[in-house]
Amino acid sequence: MVKLTGDGALAEFDSAVNALSALIELQQAMAGANRDQPEPSRIVFRAGIHLGEVIVEADDLYGDDVNIAVRLQGESPPGGILISRAVREAVDGRIKAELHALGELSLKNIVRPIRAFRVEWKEADWPTATQAPLPKSVIPVPAFALSDKPSIAVLAFRNLSGDAEREYFADGMVDDIITILSRVPNFLVIARNSSYSYKGRSVDVRQIGSELGVRYVLDGSIRSAGNRLRINCVLIDATSGNHIWAERYDGAIEDVFDLQDSITSSIVATIYPQLMSSEITRAQAKPTSNLTAYDFYLRAIPGIVPVATESSISEALMLLDRAIAADPQFSSAYAYVARAHWGRLHQGWGSSREARAQGYEAAKRAVEIGKDDPVALALGGFGIASLGGKPEEGVEHIERALTLNPNFLMAWRFGGAAHSMIGKHEKSIQYFERAMQLSPRDDFAFETYIGFVTPCFFLGRHDQALHWAERALRDRPRSFLAIMWKIVALAMEGNRPDELADLLEQLKSLRPRFSIAGCMARFGPFQASDRKLFETALRRAGLPE
């Protein structure tokens, strides 16, 4: 072990086989440990291995080859391993694992592209010792009954810099976070006066949760050194004291207000999906009788995103029907009905006519009821654009969602897709760039990667389209959409026929009845010139009519 790096580690091994074996065993053990843990409590690592020369200085290692390993780690899917060609040549045939070629990756601050491989292994080939379950914390009885909706208190961030000026910065940022979170529908946010009553006091977070009647607490600290500022944030489940999420933000303080806005936006954009993930886990743990509309809604979401199957979408639609029956004015539930039918349409599941009709009606209902609900406006607006064939109208609703909540990550992603439909591809890229800036590492990053492909392809930037399609495939190797977009981008490039042939076989195995006509029926909302270009690419790839 060379050193620990906060949430990671740098290690050297005496052989490439030993390095890869150790990392497979680690990832396998982590998968086993996570299996019995709720989603927010799981720890997932990315790993990268490179074989090369290093420079030794005291107890540290550095050099270009160390940097390559670090960059491969950053490109790895969560829970996965990426290796370089040098490692592949050293371990091939000597270890129980499959090594899948990813092509040449352009890595940050690495001059030459690196040929990379994704490692896959069978659990049976790598048995690990069963880990004992973690002890459960004693949960106090709340002083106030917890709301059925997610409730959060944002504490005053601690000033660790010794500089009184930084106190104003921290307080201003916390005020902004409270204000923006208060705009999120179905969230209960404790007022500043109550949460600030704990400022300067050392109080157990479970006591805070009990006294304020909240399920979640956001805490943080601020430290400055020279012209640099570091913000540490942690989101805590106040009923158990478990940490759900933690992040560190660094920046220069030349323009302190821009830095405050940037950090606030990133924190708020990340908190929403983290809280939703925790709430979904909580809802799924409840018995199935006497559930509220909101719990039915939470149970439905995992069946729709991030990875859906035909059966999971069908089950999600039934749960959403129950949510709407319990609360006919539940605008977000209608929005996810539209999202589910959009998923059915693009995966070719069931009747496309039925998916369009039912999804479009749900989308219209969502925006009618939820005029002040960013979730309803973003998903409903996208449903109107994609299912109703009215992308201009859909964009208007999505823009309204962003006016209500400028840090709503989902709205930036759907806005990017909708702008591409109306031919505003440069603006589409800007929307996806904003989504990437707000949350570069969340569980739904695949949607941003695949989103980039569309405008890049229609702008003729086929190399960029290939880059994003390949990045999407590293997260979801069997994604039909990512494979299809990589096929059309390769067809337009025309210089990798063997890889194209392999992708066509993968597409055929995933969608045996795929046809150009059926695919083009899903591109109705796009501009005529873009549809023609896409159809040309499908034919050039050799796909069946």
Protein Blocks (a to p, Z undefined) as FASTA:
>chain_A
ZZdehjaccdddfbfklmmmmmmmmmmmmmmmmmmpcfklpccddddddddddddehjbc
edjklmmmmmmmmmpcehiacddfklmmmmgopaccddddebjaddehiabacddddddd
dfklmccddddddddddddddfbdcdfbdcddddddddfkopaklmmmmmmmmmmmmmmm
mmpghiacddfklmmmmgoiacdfklmmmmnopabdcddddddehjbccdddddddfkno
pafbdcdddddfkbmmlmmmmmmmmmmmmmmmmmmmmmmmmmmmpcfehiafklmmmmmm
mmmpmbdcfklmmmmmmmmmmmmmmmmmlmklmmmmmmmmmmmmmnopajfklmmmmmmm
mmmmmmmmmmmbmklmmmmmmmmmmmnopaklmmmmmmmmmmmmmmlmklmmmmmmmmmm
nopamlmmmmmmmmmmmommbfklmmmmmmmmmmmmmnopamlmmmmmmmmmmmmmmlfk
lmmmmmmmmmmnopammlmmmmmmmmmmmmmmgcfklmmmmmmmpcfklmmmmmmmmmmn
opaZZ
